[in-house]
Amino acid sequence: MKEEKLQAIIREIWPQLRKKHLYPEIPMPRIRSLRDAPEEEGEKGQGVGLEMKEKLMTINPLFISLMEGKMPEEKVMEALLDHGIAHYTFCPWDFQTHLMIYAEAKQVMGDKESAKQVANYFIDVIADTHCVKKKVTEIPELHRHLKKGTVQEVISSLCQKIWGIDLGVSASKSENRTHEEIVRRLARIPYLDRSRWSESIRKFARSLKPLILAEQREQKGKGGKGESNPQGKDDLDHYSYEEIDNGLREYARKTMGLSQFREVVEDFSEELKEAGYGAEGGMGRGRSTPIDADILFYMKLADNYSIPLRKIPLEKGGDLHPHSHSPWEVGSPYQDVDIWTSFGKIMPGVTQVWKKKQGKGREKIEGVPDCLIIIDSSGSMINPRKNLSYAVLGAACATNAYLRNDSKVAVYNFSDAPMGGRDILDFIDDREAIYKALCKYFGGGTALDLEDILPLVKKKSPPDLFIITDMKITNLEALIGFFGQIQNRITAVHIGENPYATRFEKAVEKRKNINIFKVKKKEDIPNIVLGSIREYFNPEDKRR
Amino acid sequence: MKSIHSPERTSSRCTDGDLHGPRNPFEEFQTFAFQKREIPLDQIVQSAEQVMDQIRLGYEKLLEEEAKELVWMVQYNTIIKAYEVAERYIKEIDYTAEDIEDFCFALENTQKIPYLIPGPAGIYISALCNYAKEGEIVLKLSELKTEINLIGFRLPKEKRLTVEGDTGDFTGISLEGGELVVEGNAKNWTGAGMRSGKIWVKKNIGLHTGEWMMGGEIYVGGRVRGLGNIVEGKVFERDKLVYPGKVRYPNQYY
């Protein structure tokens, strides 16, 4: 009965709340059924007022009961929901910002748990301050009645100071001069300036660090896990799968640092698995084996680059061709967007993507053959699991380009192949398996075994070849000779400049089916045009 | 967005719309009233920024004057001169200990301050500490990538400066009775020419420690890499008196 009454209150206040927060796209919150409450939560569970999962906010009726006599039910709910909505509309706003705040906090705090804790406090202060400044809210009243631990007491004292509202934290109460000093430091942070959040969280963490560490020590001594946040945990449950996917992609692009990315992904591995990230690494849902952060890094980074792939006439039983339109959604890839019907805009509700359909009958239609990626992982190449490897990133972009066109990719990863330093993956369309093969690092000498490559190249429909190396190959002459005999389209990418690369360039310059690209920095990657044959688009070149 | 419409006005419009034409589909948005509220945070942040601008300006002026010397050498005269210039600008600024810490971090932000010249920067920070209103100053600098040189220069009596993190060369030189606590390591020439006061270095200390020291005490929690030519004063290594003492010789590495 109580739950129904509370749900009725939500139905009544929700339209006003939506209006107050400028109509955020959030479903109507619900009241948690008392049957849903996990038994082990006990008294601690009563103290958490709000839960957020994939944009759905759930209010704990036990928390409302706890506030009975202190605040009217609808005011408690309004305050909780104001706080929850501000997380979606202001801070952290998106998954990438959340990761950034956490990563910066970890730099100061050193360990995962306290970094998460301090990041959550920071996010909460910002969300509440935003509401107090910009909206009419009951949040200060809620703060006044919340049960507080040492850190929460300091946070309330801070809020009292920066909001200019009495929250019932007296000077004598805020234990000693140390707390006052911390509050003084915290009060100087420009919480509402989004552009300075990365600098602000460091200062916030620096000031709060001694207090959080002391509290952790105290709780360890007591054998407990500490007070739960009454306004709910600010973890990754907030975000949808697509938001996480998008956020990871952006984070990989912005940091461009493998170790930084790996650290964050490993710290959030449980939450990411919960959200559906498993061995599939961004493709598919459901719990699975541990996340390979390195592979995920290259996947997300490669998603940021689009390499054009030139098609050739292929005899096929009907290719995929654009058939009808469907609406584009946030987080979906852009390559199938129809710019004409989307009015050149990327906006949900306006943008449309082509839905492709299989054609009928056998005919010569433009298509994309399969691709064999030959990647050098000898000692002269960067270990992709230690640092950002442009070779792997380039190969990953090529993989994406072929898979996107429904072709298959095979991998020949080599170091000293005749001595067994090689890994061969037959033509498949499993992105993760391909990335795994690409990320393998041998770190030995550099020699190809052409006997390994021959069966992969001699298929009924000849595949494209994509070779990425620094060209410091012991049997380079044999490779040049081999390339001279085959007619497959070859894209050769060399990392950096050296005499071997020059020799290779000279030897194959007259071959029309071989295109050479140089990658010195990441910006060079989009310049690679896979499988381009000069005469295919430029008959003049052929005549010459 | 900022315009405020009274509810009465909105409802009358609504009636008009019903009578005379199609209803405005954005009607609902018209009642939205944007409430901008000033909170103390705005004032605190704004005044902190203003103070930071003044401190930054003072530093830039000091650099301008010091830039006349092509190479900034740590020599007695150069330091005294730079300190006098710094004093001149700092005396006019009303700042707190937190502003000093913010300035230390701003020094690493090249967008805000184009040049970090370790000598003048250290002198300027020392002058800021010496003229601060607070008797006790804590600088949480453990995340700072640069170790600041010359910190604690001329720290006067009744001032206590605590630095969380490591410090560079010439820490606490010419100390004038103050107490300087370094929570991490200090490099070479620490306490050189100090007259009185105390320096605590929680971890290790470099070479030439206490060179031409005229008085005061230096306490080191870790190892002393080398002592300088000490005139007078005391140096302790892990609670053990190493100067004056027979075991240690000036500038010997151990």
HADDOCK unambig.tbl for C-alpha pairs under 7 A between the chains (distance, minus, plus):
assign (segid A and resid 108 and name CA) (segid B and resid 143 and name CA) 6.95 0.50 0.50
assign (segid A and resid 133 and name CA) (segid B and resid 36 and name CA) 6.77 0.50 0.50
assign (segid A and resid 133 and name CA) (segid B and resid 37 and name CA) 5.34 0.50 0.50
assign (segid A and resid 133 and name CA) (segid B and resid 38 and name CA) 6.85 0.50 0.50
assign (segid A and resid 133 and name CA) (segid B and resid 39 and name CA) 6.54 0.50 0.50
assign (segid A and resid 134 and name CA) (segid B and resid 35 and name CA) 6.10 0.50 0.50
assign (segid A and resid 134 and name CA) (segid B and resid 36 and name CA) 5.72 0.50 0.50
assign (segid A and resid 134 and name CA) (segid B and resid 37 and name CA) 6.47 0.50 0.50
assign (segid A and resid 135 and name CA) (segid B and resid 35 and name CA) 6.60 0.50 0.50
assign (segid A and resid 162 and name CA) (segid B and resid 39 and name CA) 6.57 0.50 0.50
assign (segid A and resid 162 and name CA) (segid B and resid 40 and name CA) 5.05 0.50 0.50
assign (segid A and resid 162 and name CA) (segid B and resid 41 and name CA) 4.43 0.50 0.50
assign (segid A and resid 163 and name CA) (segid B and resid 39 and name CA) 5.24 0.50 0.50
assign (segid A and resid 163 and name CA) (segid B and resid 40 and name CA) 5.82 0.50 0.50
assign (segid A and resid 163 and name CA) (segid B and resid 41 and name CA) 6.54 0.50 0.50
assign (segid A and resid 164 and name CA) (segid B and resid 39 and name CA) 6.30 0.50 0.50
assign (segid A and resid 164 and name CA) (segid B and resid 40 and name CA) 5.75 0.50 0.50
assign (segid A and resid 185 and name CA) (segid B and resid 98 and name CA) 6.66 0.50 0.50
assign (segid A and resid 187 and name CA) (segid B and resid 41 and name CA) 6.92 0.50 0.50
assign (segid A and resid 188 and name CA) (segid B and resid 44 and name CA) 6.12 0.50 0.50
assign (segid A and resid 188 and name CA) (segid B and resid 45 and name CA) 5.55 0.50 0.50
assign (segid A and resid 188 and name CA) (segid B and resid 48 and name CA) 6.94 0.50 0.50
assign (segid A and resid 189 and name CA) (segid B and resid 45 and name CA) 6.73 0.50 0.50
assign (segid A and resid 190 and name CA) (segid B and resid 45 and name CA) 5.90 0.50 0.50
